[in-house]
Amino acid sequence: MSHLDLVALVVQDYDAAIHFFVDVLRFELVEDTPSLTNDGRSKRWVVVRPSGGQTGILLARADGNHQASIVGQQFAGRVGLFLRVDDFETAYQRMVAAGVRFVSPPRDEPYGKLAVFLDLEGNRWDLLGDDPRRRVSG
């Protein structure tokens, strides 16, 4: 096994999710292809990922009441996704200006700067700055 390729995130609407991830978080839109469900209904295969990242997010539109009921609650109210950035302050200020809702102010932790934010559906994410444990002193 070489790496985790995709993680699925259930969303209400493909286009709103693409807007959030591409225009607000500045992820790359890797793929947006028409597809079919197992029973022949239309859907889309939509993949986004952080620029330069290896793991992508499959944006999966909720199909049916059960899936719709978990939108925004995929991690039971816990932080379930962790976005590491090279320049925490710049990313944080850009996201605030874009209207991203942060539920905690930035703070320093042993593993780097941290602030918790909500995606467009209400799932909790950690925005993480540089990890000081990974710095090489010279």
Number of C-alpha atoms within 10 A of each C-alpha: 3 4 7 9 10 15 14 14 17 24 22 18 13 18 13 13 23 20 15 17 21 17 13 18 19 16 21 18 19 15 13 15 10 10 13 11 10 7 6 8 8 10 15 17 15 23 22 23 21 20 13 8 10 11 15 21 20 22 25 21 22 18 13 8 8 9 15 15 12 15 18 20 16 19 13 11 11 11 15 13 14 13 12 17 17 11 12 19 13 11 17 21 12 14 17 14 11 13 10 18 16 19 12 11 9 17 11 11 12 9 13 17 21 23 18 18 22 16 18 17 19 14 20 25 19 19 21 25 23 16 15 12 9 9 8 6 4 3
